[in-house]
Amino acid sequence: MEDTKRTKQQQTEPGKKGGKGKGEHETNPFIDSMTLINKSYVYEFASEAYCRDHGRTRKDVVGNSVAQIWGEPSFKFIKKHLDQCFAGNVVRYENWLEFPGEEPKFYRVTYSPYFNPAGYVTHAVVASEDITDFKKEEESLEKSDPTFRALLRNMHYGVFTFDLEGRFTFVNDVIVKRSGYPREWYVGKSLFDVVRPQERNTVQKHFQATARGEQVAPYEFSFLKAADEIAWAHISTTPIREAGQITGVLGVMLDITKRVQSEQALIESEEKYRRLFEESRDAIFITDSEGRLTDVNRSFLKLFGYKKEEIHGLRAIDTYVNRDECLRYMKEVDNEGFVEDFAVKLKKKDGTVMECLLNGTPLRGIDGTIRGYQGIARHEAGRIQPG
């Protein structure tokens, strides 16, 4: 434990030894205001900046629990983030916290897990920054109707605000244009009036979490436009606070309809290709760059007498009577970019020899290198020879 403590102290001590002046120190409080907390929720280290920010000496902090320093109400909130960190995750959040005897402050906090040489998390390294002044300026801007709302109205992204019930209190021009609804339509309407029914519960849960002051990751949902067209949005939400109290929710939306439609078109294209692949009467096969079969269709299985599960690990060259013909086939595909009606003798699983014609093309990656091959084997009926 002492080794861990020394390691973290060494990471923060250079700030002291460098002899920073006050002005220089204040430019980087996020790095300097650090603590080290063990899995019993006890402080094992507190930087000079952290102690100064909270009006405590290092002796007052080190050896005491988080609950003792912050009080039980704040500890309940802090504990859930520490537990995530002790599970091996880097955790970040911004939130109002009340230090006993002080006014609530708005902090930006990062928890980083410390792993011992055996690979186990033993501590949380906590870096915190008091951004109360910035947050108050932001809230002041939110309340200044002429300035703030003009700013929101002219943003490239869709911006809206809600009361705590989810009712619209403001929409900017981008929202009006993208949705097709006139601005007056939003009066008395809520976010849940535009969300499609099958996604309403999910969106409601995200909204309620934001309204409670929780950090909610950006999420995506579909909604109905005025013309009954389905559109998709990527949305980020944050609580609006006045005097430390949450009074509404601010949302920033990016229309991702084109992206989603492109993804759906790709999926449909892949499904269409898969149907053509499976329903083709020709025996189609795909290999990797080493000639190992990675996919075959039903006609291939029927022609060669294999089951689907038997293809795994099978090499295309194993189906050739003359292995040199396989090497010549691959070389010609590499050199010419395709092969058409390449005559070869192939063999079924039971050893029956078939006279076949092969067509083939290389499958190239983005960098142009050959990642595999795709081919079609056509059996010339009436020319089966016993193996």
Secondary structure by P-SEA (a helix, b strand, c coil): caaaaaaaaaaccccccccccaaaaaacccccbbbbbccccccccccaaaaaaacccccccccccccccccaaaaaaaaaaaaaaaacccccbbbbbbcccccbbbbbbbbbbbbcccccccccbbbbbbaaaaaaaaaaaaaccaaaaaaaaaccccccccccccccccccaaaaaaacccccccccccccccccccaaaaaaaaaaaaaaccccccccccccccccbbbbbbbbbbbbbccccccbbbbbbbbaaaaaaaaaaaaaaaaaaaaaaaaccccccccccccccccccaaaaaaaccccccccccccccccccaaaaaaaaaaaaaccccccbbbbbbcccbbbbbbbbbbbbbbccccccccccbbbbbcccccccc
